Amino acid sequence: MSLFEADNGDGEAMDSREDVFVRPLDLPTRSVKAAREAVRLQLDILSPLPADQTAWAVEAVGPAEGGQTRFAVAFASRGIFGPTAGAAARGPAFVDLAGELDGEDYLFRFENPFRRGAAGDERRQTLELVCAFAAGLVLVLGALSLRLDRSVERAEARLEATQDLVRFTSRQVRLQGDAQRVWRTAAGQRHAMMVDCAFDTLAATGGEVVLTDLSAADGQVMAGFSQPMTPEQLAVLAAKGVRASNDAGNGAGNRVILDPEVCQ
């Protein structure tokens, strides 16, 4: 079967492994969906190819050290969907490619991120939830004295005054314009209550930290930080039932994960 010969109306299959690069990634979650979001947010770091020319796929491998889960992350060129950018945009919804990690064979399903309309409602909803949590967690992890109001209208009014996301201090938070628009779209009462719960859970850690990435899926919220958490911060989080770990040299980074039961 050739690279562009479809096995059905929606996708293609291919046996060659020459175009696939596979690497391991240990994360404190068992959710493949959460792992995909984590890879998408760090694609420019993890991929050997330029991020805007990369297709990726994730498969769970099994348990790893420290209660984490190992995932096999595969990267391939945009060319698997078509020889040009225009062809990729009109290409199949997915392509199945084989890859190898540590002597084990895996079949990866590469969804076409370049296809027109590929984002769909699911990605939009996931992005809305991620950015909603980003707005709350940036405030939380900076140990700010302000509390996010449960009223959706007042929460939107606060976010309207901010401009850039990711960089902050204990007294200043700036949110990106994109985060503002997504929050306004996603700011339902349920999201506001979940963000408020995250604030209550993590604000007690204190100190100043820099958020590097954020993902949310299957009721879990996972955040990465640029520097390790102190023993005191780890102890506070553990006492509240929050899973937290510093980078152990396996590429997982400094991470915190909130399970759904933490906010029940």
C-alpha positions as CSV (number, residue, x, y, z in Angstrom):
1,M,0.0,0.0,0.0
2,S,1.5,3.4,-0.9
3,L,1.7,6.3,1.4
4,F,-1.4,8.0,0.0
5,E,-3.5,5.0,-0.7
6,A,-6.5,5.0,1.6
7,D,-7.7,1.9,3.4
8,N,-11.1,3.5,3.9
9,G,-12.8,6.8,3.4
10,D,-11.3,8.5,6.5
11,G,-7.8,7.3,7.0
12,E,-4.7,5.5,5.7
13,A,-2.4,2.7,6.8
14,M,1.4,2.4,6.3
15,D,3.9,-0.2,7.4
16,S,7.2,1.8,6.9
17,R,8.9,2.9,10.1
18,E,11.5,5.1,8.5
19,D,9.5,8.2,8.8
20,V,8.6,7.7,12.5
21,F,10.7,8.9,15.5
22,V,9.6,7.5,18.9
23,R,10.7,8.6,22.3
24,P,9.5,7.7,25.9
25,L,7.8,10.2,28.2
26,D,6.9,9.6,31.8
27,L,4.0,11.5,33.2
28,P,2.0,11.5,36.5
29,T,-1.2,10.5,34.8
30,R,-2.7,7.3,33.3
31,S,-4.9,9.3,30.8
32,V,-3.8,9.0,27.2
33,K,-5.9,12.1,26.4
34,A,-4.0,14.1,29.1
35,A,-0.7,12.9,27.7
36,R,-1.7,14.0,24.2
37,E,-2.5,17.5,25.5
38,A,0.8,17.6,27.4
39,V,2.7,16.7,24.2
40,R,0.8,19.3,22.2
41,L,1.6,22.0,24.6
42,Q,5.4,21.1,24.5
43,L,5.6,20.1,20.8
44,D,8.3,22.6,20.0
45,I,10.5,21.1,22.8
46,L,9.8,17.4,22.3
47,S,9.6,17.1,18.5
48,P,12.8,16.7,16.4
49,L,10.9,18.5,13.6
50,P,9.6,22.1,13.5
51,A,6.3,22.2,15.5
52,D,4.3,23.5,12.6
53,Q,5.4,20.6,10.4
54,T,4.9,17.8,12.9
55,A,2.3,15.2,13.3
56,W,2.3,13.2,16.6
57,A,0.7,10.2,18.3
58,V,0.7,8.8,21.8
59,E,0.3,5.3,23.2
60,A,0.5,4.1,26.8
61,V,3.4,1.7,27.6
62,G,2.9,0.9,31.2
63,P,3.9,1.8,34.8
64,A,7.1,3.8,35.4
65,E,9.0,4.7,38.5
66,G,7.5,7.0,41.1
67,G,3.9,6.0,40.4
68,Q,4.1,7.6,36.9
69,T,3.0,6.1,33.6
70,R,5.3,5.7,30.6
71,F,4.0,6.8,27.2
72,A,5.5,6.2,23.7
73,V,5.3,9.4,21.8
74,A,5.8,9.2,18.0
75,F,6.6,12.1,15.7
76,A,6.3,12.2,11.9
77,S,6.6,14.8,9.2
78,R,3.5,16.6,7.8
79,G,4.3,14.8,4.6
80,I,2.5,11.7,5.7
81,F,-0.8,13.5,5.0
82,G,0.3,15.0,1.7
83,P,3.4,16.2,-0.2
84,T,2.4,19.9,0.3
85,A,0.7,22.0,2.9
86,G,-2.4,22.3,0.7
87,A,-2.4,18.5,0.2
88,A,-2.1,17.9,3.9
89,A,-5.1,20.2,4.6
90,R,-7.1,18.1,2.2
91,G,-5.5,14.8,3.3
92,P,-7.0,11.9,5.3
93,A,-8.3,12.3,8.9
94,F,-5.6,10.0,10.2
95,V,-2.7,7.8,9.1
96,D,-1.6,4.6,11.0
97,L,2.2,4.1,11.2
98,A,4.3,1.5,13.0
99,G,7.1,2.5,15.3
100,E,9.5,0.9,17.8
101,L,10.5,1.8,21.4
102,D,12.9,-0.3,23.4
103,G,12.5,-3.3,21.1
104,E,8.7,-3.3,21.3
105,D,6.5,-2.6,18.2
106,Y,3.6,-0.1,18.5
107,L,1.0,1.0,16.0
108,F,0.4,4.7,16.2
109,R,-2.6,6.5,14.8
110,F,-1.6,10.0,13.7
111,E,-4.6,12.3,13.6
112,N,-4.2,15.0,10.9
113,P,-3.8,18.4,12.7
114,F,-3.4,20.2,9.4
115,R,-6.8,19.1,7.9
116,R,-9.4,21.8,7.5
117,G,-11.8,21.6,10.4
118,A,-9.6,19.0,12.2
119,A,-9.9,20.8,15.5
120,G,-13.6,20.0,16.0
121,D,-15.7,20.5,19.0
122,E,-13.6,18.2,21.3
123,R,-10.4,20.2,20.8
124,R,-12.2,23.5,21.2
125,Q,-13.8,22.3,24.5
126,T,-10.5,20.9,25.8
127,L,-8.7,24.2,25.0
128,E,-11.5,26.2,26.7
129,L,-11.1,24.0,29.8
130,V,-7.3,24.2,29.8
131,C,-7.3,28.0,29.5
132,A,-10.0,28.3,32.2
133,F,-7.8,26.4,34.5
134,A,-4.7,28.4,33.4
135,A,-6.4,31.6,34.4
136,G,-7.1,30.2,37.9
137,L,-3.9,28.3,38.4
138,V,-1.7,31.3,37.5
139,L,-3.3,33.2,40.3
140,V,-3.0,30.2,42.6
141,L,0.6,29.4,42.0
142,G,1.7,33.0,42.4
143,A,0.3,32.9,45.9
144,L,-1.8,36.1,45.2
145,S,-4.1,37.4,47.9
146,L,-7.0,37.8,45.4
147,R,-9.7,35.1,45.2
148,L,-11.5,34.2,42.0
149,D,-15.1,35.2,42.5
150,R,-17.7,32.5,41.9
151,S,-19.7,34.9,39.8
152,V,-19.0,34.3,36.2
153,E,-19.6,37.9,35.3
154,R,-17.1,39.2,37.9
155,A,-14.5,36.6,36.9
156,E,-14.8,37.8,33.3
157,A,-14.4,41.4,34.4
158,R,-11.1,40.6,36.2
159,L,-9.7,38.7,33.2
160,E,-10.8,41.6,30.8
161,A,-8.2,43.8,32.5
162,T,-5.3,41.4,31.9
163,Q,-3.2,41.0,28.8
164,D,-0.5,38.3,28.7
165,L,-0.4,34.7,30.0
166,V,2.3,32.6,31.6
167,R,4.6,35.2,33.1
168,F,3.7,36.5,36.5
169,T,4.9,37.5,40.0
170,S,3.1,37.3,43.4
171,R,1.6,40.8,42.8
172,Q,1.1,40.9,39.0
173,V,-0.7,38.5,36.6
174,R,-1.0,39.1,32.9
175,L,-3.1,36.9,30.7
176,Q,-2.9,36.5,26.9
177,G,-5.7,37.9,24.8
178,D,-6.4,34.4,23.5
179,A,-6.8,33.2,27.1
180,Q,-9.3,36.0,27.7
181,R,-11.4,35.1,24.7
182,V,-11.4,31.4,25.5
183,W,-12.3,32.1,29.2
184,R,-15.2,34.2,28.2
185,T,-16.4,31.4,26.0
186,A,-15.9,28.6,28.5
187,A,-16.8,30.6,31.7
188,G,-19.8,28.4,32.8
189,Q,-20.6,28.1,36.4
190,R,-19.1,24.6,36.5
191,H,-15.7,25.8,35.3
192,A,-15.7,28.7,37.7
193,M,-16.3,26.4,40.6
194,M,-13.6,24.0,39.6
195,V,-11.1,26.9,39.2
196,D,-12.1,28.2,42.6
197,C,-11.5,24.7,44.1
198,A,-8.1,24.5,42.5
199,F,-7.3,27.9,44.1
200,D,-8.4,26.7,47.6
201,T,-6.3,23.5,47.2
202,L,-3.0,25.1,46.0
203,A,-2.8,28.6,47.4
204,A,-1.4,27.4,50.7
205,T,1.9,26.3,49.1
206,G,3.1,29.9,48.9
207,G,6.2,31.2,47.1
208,E,6.6,32.2,43.5
209,V,6.6,29.7,40.7
210,V,6.6,30.0,36.9
211,L,4.0,27.9,35.0
212,T,5.5,26.3,31.9
213,D,2.6,24.2,30.6
214,L,-0.9,23.1,31.5
215,S,-3.3,20.3,30.4
216,A,-6.7,19.1,31.4
217,A,-8.5,16.0,30.4
218,D,-10.8,13.3,32.0
219,G,-11.4,15.6,35.0
220,Q,-7.7,15.8,35.7
221,V,-5.6,19.0,35.7
222,M,-1.8,18.8,35.2
223,A,0.6,21.7,35.4
224,G,4.4,22.0,34.9
225,F,6.7,24.4,36.6
226,S,10.1,25.8,35.6
227,Q,11.8,25.1,39.0
228,P,11.4,22.3,41.5
229,M,8.9,22.7,44.4
230,T,10.3,23.0,47.9
231,P,9.8,20.1,50.4
232,E,7.3,22.4,52.3
233,Q,5.2,22.9,49.1
234,L,5.3,19.1,48.4
235,A,4.2,18.4,51.9
236,V,1.3,20.8,51.7
237,L,0.1,19.3,48.4
238,A,0.4,15.7,49.6
239,A,-1.6,16.5,52.7
240,K,-4.4,17.8,50.5
241,G,-4.4,14.7,48.3
242,V,-2.7,16.4,45.3
243,R,0.0,14.4,43.4
244,A,3.2,16.4,43.0
245,S,6.7,15.5,41.9
246,N,9.9,17.2,40.8
247,D,11.9,16.2,37.8
248,A,13.7,12.9,38.4
249,G,15.9,13.1,35.2
250,N,13.4,11.2,33.1
251,G,12.0,14.2,31.1
252,A,8.8,14.4,33.1
253,G,9.7,17.9,34.6
254,N,8.3,19.4,37.8
255,R,4.6,18.6,37.8
256,V,1.4,18.7,39.8
257,I,-1.8,16.7,39.0
258,L,-5.2,17.3,40.6
259,D,-7.6,14.3,40.4
260,P,-11.4,14.9,40.2
261,E,-11.9,13.6,43.8
262,V,-9.7,16.5,45.1
263,C,-12.4,19.0,44.2
264,Q,-15.4,16.9,45.3
